[in-house]
Amino acid sequence: MKRIFLIGYMGAGKTTVGRELAKELNLDFIDLDHFIQARYQKTISQIFQEMGESEFRIIESNMLKEVGDFEDVVISTGGGTPCFFDNMDYMNNAGTTIYLKATPEALSDRLNTCKEKRPLIKDKSKEELLDFVVENLTKREPYYSKAIVIHEPGELINRDDINKYILQLIKKL
């Protein structure tokens, strides 16, 4: 039985890496945000708007524990998932946590290209976005750093480098 939880800031590549890692290890893949959206028939943004962040975080924690009972699975979590309730301790006890660590500059550059899809950052200038990432990453780092495996590839992966990246990650498991 294997459970792998991918954690890290938005834009770090958790979903992309998770899909490929699951394929390589012959495991199922679950994106926690997609799981929540399918269950509630709403986007994460809609849930945030209608219920507020506090209620969303309760839903997220409950859904994490539901998928955390599955076996032979790679789970990509939301960027904030490890930072609420006992989620980080839960994941460390239920399986292997992997922090996909990237620099604020690399994350900001990647997020800048897709910010219209992310309500929290869509109206930010490039400079404001970098400040936002630095501030939030600083707050989240104490949670992220509790991961069993911390993977620092140096720069964010792109589609061409995904196989090399996955092999590096598997060696750390």
N, C-alpha and C positions, 0 to 999 in steps of 0.2 A: 504494500500500500504506500502510495506516495502522494503528498500534497505539497505544492510549491506555491507560495504567495509572492507576487511581484509587487513591490512598493516603490514609490518615488514621486517626484513632482510631476505635474501635468506637462506633457510634451517629452518626457524622458524616454518614451518608446515602450511602455509596459504592455500595451495591447499587441503591437507589432512583434515584439520579442516573445511575448507569451504564446502567441499562435505558433510561431516557429519552434519555440522550445518544446511545446506540447507535441508537435508533429515529430520532432527529432527523438523525443523520449517515449513516443507512442502513448501519450496521455490525452485526456480530454482537456479542452480549454474553456474557461469561463471568464468573461469580462464582467466584473461586478456591476458596473454602471449599466451595461446592456441587460443584465439579469434583472436589475431593479426596474428598468424601463419596460421590459416585457411583462413583469408582474403587475405594474401599476398602469400600464398602457399610457404612459406619459414620459416626456423627456425629463432628464434630471433638472433642466432649467425650469420646466413647468412645476415640478414637485417643489423646488426651492421657492418659486413665486407664490404658489398656492398654500404651502404648508410652513414655509420658513426653514432656515437652516437647522434649527434645533430638532424639528420633527424629521427632517431629511436624515440627519445623523443617527437618529434612533432607528429609522427604517434601514439605513445602510448597515448599521451594526447587526441588526437582526438578520438581514439577508447574508451578511458575511458569515455569520454562524450557521446559517442554513447551508450555504455552499461549502463551508468548511467541514461539513460532515461527509461530503462526497469523497470518494476514494479515487486515486490515480488521476489527479487533476492538477492543472496549472491555473491559478486564479490571478487575474490582473485586477488590482484594486484601484479605487479612485485615489487621487493625490492626497486627500485629507483623511482617508480611512484610518491610517495608523494613529492619527492624532486625537482620537476621541474614544471615550470610555476605556475599556480594557482591550481594545481591538489589537494593539500590537502584542501584548502578552498572549492573547488568545491565539494569534497567528503563529507566534513562536512555539507555543505548546502543541498546536495542531499539525504543524509541518515545518517546512524550511522557508524562511523569509529571505528574499533577495532584494536588496536596495539597489536600483539602477540609478547610480549617482552621476550627476552631470553638473557642470559649472553653471552659475546663474547666466553668464553671457551666452553659453550654448543653448540653454533652455529659452532664454529671451529671443534669440535669433530664430529658433524653430517656431516658437509661439507667435512671433510677429507675422509669420506667413499664413497662419490659420486662425488668427484671433477673432475673425467674424463669427466663428462657430462657438466661441466661448464667451458667454455673457459677462463674466467677471473682468475680462480684459479687452473686449472689443473696441472700446472707445479710447484706449490708452495710446499715447505716442510711443515711439521706440524707447525714449528715455524713461518715460513713466512706467513702461512695461518692465524694463530692467530693474528699476527701483522696487516695483511691486514684487517681482520674482525674488530679489535679494531679501526683502523684508519677510516674505512668507517662508522662504527656504530657511532663514535664520530661526524662525519660530518652529518649523517642522523638523529641523535637523536632529534635535534630541530624541524624537520618536523614530525617525528613519534610521538613526545610527544604532538602534537596538536590533537591527536585522542580523540574522545569523551569517549571511553572506553580504558583503558590500562590494559591488562590482563597479569599478571606476574605469571605464574604457578610455578616458582621456577626452574623447569628443563623442557627440551623439552619433548613433549609427544611422546609416542610410540604407535603402533597400539593397544596394549592391554589396554592402559589407555584412549583411545580416547573417549569412552562414558562418563567416569567420567569428562574428560576435557570439553566436550561439555556441560554437565550439569552445570559445574562451570561458563562457559561462558554465558549460557542462563540466569543465575541468575543475571548477570551484565547488561543485556539488559533492 
